[in-house]
């Protein structure tokens, strides 16, 4: 709760309007190994400005995972599922090290003074966190008759792992289920303000939640609304989601959502599929569950966009996707039927 509903949202400036110095984005330090200062840059600025742009947003795979066919496959990616299991269990350390950019430091692609400052700031915060969780609090509770140093240390370790797994699941459900688009650097060339909002919406995904699940996820069950209005208090997302969906329906735009378990399962399915080279995958980067391009719509007639003469409704991206994929499913079914008939004819002969 401290990390998701409080820390994440406070550091987005959602409660800065109260002018409370203790609950302010510029002063809040959250209860995890990563520095709030580092996170505000990598998340608030980089991730929210360049959402899901490959090579710009480090959250696209966290420099470790292959999450889109737009990423060139390497043998390293064979262990996608193993890497995400490790990242899931150690998520706070992954978040903490993200801004340090160890890869750039190792390749000497970062100014030495900047690198030293980042490392020192991370070590200082991580050191305080380790001291609190695994030394000070266990020692303090050891003074009570109902706990021991070891029992508290174990409890804190388990609690941190549970928090890591939960935070990883919620965040991955926000950007890696089917339907959450990935983009390349060329997609942001000449991007207008309206197109920026469109990219935020297309690159994000929600999951359905009641009051408890919304609270436990920091209201990131509404990832689409969060990316459209990141500094809006999170308890308003459920309310504005109705209006966002109305706009999507009006302009025939996809609004990606589903149950939490289904969305989370889809992220693991994507990681499993993308551990293999594209040559082993049925769908191309132009029309895949996790990414697509304008080439997907090449077979549509030039006048497709506009008003449907039968229904009188606007035809936009959502209908275009459904139409093209419907055609391709039908063609695939016809091919499968021909193969089945051919096999039956061969057996009869």
C-alpha positions in Angstrom: 0.0 0.0 0.0 2.8 2.4 0.9 4.6 1.8 -2.5 1.5 1.6 -4.7 -1.4 3.7 -3.4 0.7 6.2 -1.4 4.3 6.4 -2.7 3.7 6.1 -6.4 0.8 8.5 -6.4 2.3 11.1 -4.1 5.5 11.2 -6.2 3.4 11.8 -9.3 2.3 15.1 -7.6 -1.3 13.9 -7.2 -1.5 15.4 -3.7 0.8 18.5 -4.2 -2.3 20.7 -4.2 -2.6 20.2 -0.4 0.8 22.1 0.0 1.7 19.6 2.8 5.5 19.4 2.9 5.3 15.8 4.3 3.0 14.6 1.5 4.6 16.2 -1.5 6.2 14.8 -4.6 9.5 16.8 -4.0 10.0 15.4 -0.5 8.5 11.9 -0.3 10.9 9.0 0.1 9.3 5.6 -0.2 9.9 2.4 1.7 12.0 0.5 -0.8 15.6 0.2 -1.9 15.3 2.6 -4.9 15.8 6.4 -4.5 12.7 8.5 -5.0 14.8 11.1 -6.8 16.0 8.5 -9.3 12.5 7.1 -9.8 10.9 10.5 -10.4 13.2 10.9 -13.4 13.0 7.4 -14.9 9.3 7.0 -14.3 7.6 10.4 -14.2 9.7 11.9 -17.0 11.1 9.2 -19.2 8.4 6.5 -18.9 5.4 8.8 -19.0 6.8 11.0 -21.8 8.1 8.2 -24.0 5.6 5.5 -23.1 6.3 2.2 -24.8 8.7 3.6 -27.3 11.5 1.1 -27.9 14.9 2.6 -27.2 13.4 5.5 -25.3 11.3 4.0 -22.5 13.4 1.7 -20.3 10.3 0.1 -19.0 9.9 -1.7 -22.3 11.5 -4.9 -21.1 13.6 -3.2 -18.4 16.7 -3.9 -20.5 16.3 -7.5 -19.7 13.1 -8.9 -21.4 12.0 -9.2 -25.0 8.4 -7.9 -24.9 7.7 -7.0 -28.6 8.6 -8.4 -32.0 10.1 -5.0 -32.8 13.0 -6.0 -30.5 15.7 -8.0 -32.4 15.9 -11.5 -31.0 19.1 -12.7 -29.4 20.0 -16.0 -27.8 19.9 -14.3 -24.5 16.1 -14.0 -25.0 15.6 -17.8 -24.8 15.4 -17.4 -21.0 12.8 -14.6 -21.0 10.7 -16.5 -18.4 13.6 -17.1 -16.1 14.6 -13.5 -16.2 11.1 -12.3 -15.4 10.9 -14.7 -12.5 14.1 -13.2 -11.1 12.9 -9.6 -11.8 9.6 -10.4 -10.2 11.2 -11.6 -7.0 13.8 -8.8 -6.8 11.7 -6.1 -8.4 12.5 -3.3 -5.9 16.2 -3.8 -6.8 15.5 -3.7 -10.5 13.6 -0.4 -10.0 16.4 0.9 -7.8 19.1 0.1 -10.3 17.2 1.3 -13.4 18.4 4.9 -13.1 21.9 3.9 -12.3 22.2 2.3 -15.8 25.0 -0.2 -15.1 25.2 -1.1 -18.7 26.2 2.4 -19.8 28.7 2.6 -16.9 30.3 -0.7 -17.9 30.6 0.4 -21.5 32.0 3.8 -20.3 29.1 5.6 -22.1 28.3 7.8 -19.1 30.2 10.8 -17.6 32.2 9.4 -14.6 31.1 12.1 -12.2 27.4 11.4 -13.1 28.0 7.7 -12.8 29.6 8.1 -9.4 26.8 10.3 -8.1 24.1 7.8 -9.3 25.9 4.9 -7.7 26.6 6.7 -4.5 22.9 7.9 -4.2 21.7 4.3 -4.9 24.0 2.8 -2.3 23.1 5.3 0.3 19.4 4.7 0.0 19.7 0.9 -0.4 22.0 0.8 2.6 19.5 2.6 4.8 16.7 0.3 3.6 18.7 -2.9 4.3 19.7 -1.5 7.7 16.1 -0.8 8.6 14.6 -4.0 7.3 17.2 -6.5 8.2 19.1 -5.1 11.2 17.4 -2.3 13.1 13.8 -3.6 13.1 14.7 -7.2 13.8 16.9 -6.0 16.7 14.1 -3.8 18.0 11.5 -6.5 18.0 13.9 -9.0 19.5 13.4 -7.0 22.8 9.8 -8.2 22.9 8.8 -11.7 24.2 6.8 -12.5 21.2 9.4 -12.2 18.5 13.1 -12.9 17.8 15.7 -11.2 15.6 15.5 -14.1 13.1 11.7 -14.3 12.9 11.4 -10.5 12.2 14.2 -10.7 9.6 12.4 -13.6 7.8 9.1 -11.8 8.0 10.5 -8.6 6.5 12.2 -10.6 3.7 9.0 -12.5 2.9 7.0 -9.2 3.0 9.4 -7.6 0.6 9.2 -10.5 -1.8 5.4 -10.4 -1.7 5.5 -6.7 -2.4 7.9 -7.2 -5.3 5.8 -9.9 -6.9 2.6 -7.8 -6.5 4.2 -4.6 -7.9 5.6 -6.5 -10.8 2.3 -8.1 -11.7 0.4 -4.8 -11.5 2.9 -2.9 -13.6 3.2 -5.7 -16.2 -0.6 -5.8 -16.5 -0.4 -2.1 -17.4 1.8 -2.3 -20.5 2.4 -5.9 -21.6 -1.0 -7.7 -22.2 -2.4 -8.2 -25.7 -3.5 -4.9 -27.1 -1.0 -2.7 -25.3 0.9 -1.2 -28.3 4.6 -0.8 -28.6 6.2 2.0 -30.6 9.4 2.8 -32.4 11.3 6.1 -32.4 9.9 7.0 -35.8 6.4 7.0 -34.3 7.1 10.1 -32.2 8.5 12.2 -35.1 6.3 15.3 -35.5 4.0 13.9 -32.8 1.2 16.4 -31.9 -0.3 16.8 -28.4 -3.4 14.9 -29.5 -1.2 12.1 -30.9 0.7 11.9 -27.6 -2.5 11.3 -25.7 -3.5 8.7 -28.3 -0.1 6.9 -27.8 -0.6 6.9 -24.0 -4.0 5.3 -24.4 -2.9 2.7 -27.0 0.2 1.8 -25.1 -1.6 1.1 -21.8 -4.0 -1.5 -20.6 -6.4 -1.8 -17.6 -7.7 -4.7 -15.6 -11.1 -4.9 -14.0 -11.2 -4.4 -10.3 -13.5 -3.8 -7.3 -12.7 -1.3 -4.5 -10.3 -3.5 -2.7 -8.2 -4.5 -5.7 -8.2 -0.9 -7.0 -6.8 0.2 -3.6 -4.3 -2.6 -3.4 -3.0 -1.8 -6.9 -2.7 2.0 -6.2 -5.6 2.4 -8.7 -3.2 1.3 -11.4 -6.0 -1.0 -12.5 -6.8 2.2 -14.5 -3.4 2.4 -16.2 -5.0 4.1 -19.3 -6.5 6.9 -17.2 -3.3 7.2 -15.2 -1.3 7.7 -18.3 -3.7 10.3 -19.7 -3.8 12.2 -16.4 -0.8 11.1 -14.2 -1.1 13.9 -11.7 -4.8 13.5 -11.1 -5.6 11.9 -7.7 -5.9 8.2 -8.2 -9.2 7.9 -6.4 -10.8 9.8 -9.4 -9.7 7.3 -12.1 -12.8 5.1 -11.6 -15.0 8.1 -12.2 -13.3 9.5 -15.3 -12.9 6.0 -16.8 -16.6 6.2 -17.8 -15.9 9.4 -19.8 -12.7 8.0 -21.3 -14.6 4.9 -22.6 -17.3 7.2 -24.0 -14.6 9.1 -26.0 -13.1 5.8 -27.2 -16.5 4.6 -28.3 -17.3 7.8 -30.1 -14.1 7.7 -32.1 -14.0 3.9 -32.4 -10.7 3.5 -30.6 -9.7 0.3 -28.7 -9.9 0.4 -24.9 -7.8 -2.5 -23.6 -9.1 -4.2 -20.5 -9.9 -7.6 -19.0 -9.8 -9.5 -15.7 -6.6 -9.3 -13.7 -5.8 -13.0 -14.0 -6.4 -13.0 -17.7 -4.3 -9.8 -18.3 -1.5 -11.2 -16.2 -1.5 -14.6 -17.9 -1.3 -12.8 -21.3 1.9 -11.0 -20.2 3.5 -14.3 -19.4 2.3 -15.8 -22.6 3.9 -12.9 -24.5 7.2 -13.4 -22.7 7.1 -17.1 -23.5 6.4 -16.6 -27.2 9.0 -13.9 -27.6 11.7 -16.0 -26.1 11.7 -17.5 -29.6 12.9 -15.9 -32.9 10.3 -14.2 -35.1 10.7 -17.0 -37.6 9.1 -19.4 -35.1 6.1 -17.1 -34.5 2.9 -17.0 -36.7 2.3 -13.2 -36.4 4.6 -10.5 -37.8 5.5 -7.2 -36.1 3.0 -5.6 -38.4 0.1 -7.5 -36.8 0.8 -9.2 -33.5 -1.1 -9.2 -30.2 1.5 -6.9 -28.6 2.4 -4.6 -31.6 1.3 -3.6 -35.1 2.0 -1.1 -37.8 0.1 0.7 -40.5 1.0 -2.1 -42.9 -1.6 -4.2 -41.2 -4.3 -2.2 -42.9 -2.9 -2.3 -46.4 -5.8 -4.6 -47.6 -8.5 -2.2 -46.5 -10.0 0.0 -49.2 -9.0 3.7 -49.1 -12.6 4.8 -48.2 -12.8 2.4 -45.2 -12.2 5.1 -42.6 -15.2 7.3 -42.1 -18.9 6.4 -41.5 -20.2 2.9 -41.9 -23.1 3.2 -44.4 -25.0 0.3 -42.7 -24.8 1.4 -39.1 -24.1 5.2 -39.5 -21.3 4.8 -36.9 -17.8 6.2 -37.2 -15.3 3.5 -38.4 -11.9 4.0 -36.7 -8.9 2.0 -35.5 -11.0 -0.5 -33.4 -13.2 -1.5 -36.3 -10.2 -1.6 -38.7 -8.3 -4.0 -36.4 -11.4 -6.3 -35.9 -12.1 -6.3 -39.7 -8.5 -7.2 -40.8 -8.1 -9.8 -38.1 -11.5 -11.3 -38.9 -10.5 -11.7 -42.5 -7.2 -13.3 -41.5 -8.9 -15.7 -39.2 -11.3 -16.7 -42.0 -8.4 -17.3 -44.4 -6.6 -19.3 -41.8 -9.7 -21.5 -41.2 -10.0 -22.0 -44.9 -6.4 -23.2 -45.2 -6.8 -25.5 -42.3 -10.0 -26.9 -43.8 -8.2 -27.5 -47.2 -5.4 -29.3 -45.4 -7.8 -31.4 -43.5 -9.7 -32.3 -46.6 -6.4 -33.1 -48.4 -5.3 -35.4 -45.7 -8.7 -37.2 -45.7 -8.6 -37.6 -49.5 -5.1 -39.0 -49.2 -6.2 -41.6 -46.6 -9.2 -42.5 -48.7 -7.0 -43.0 -51.8 
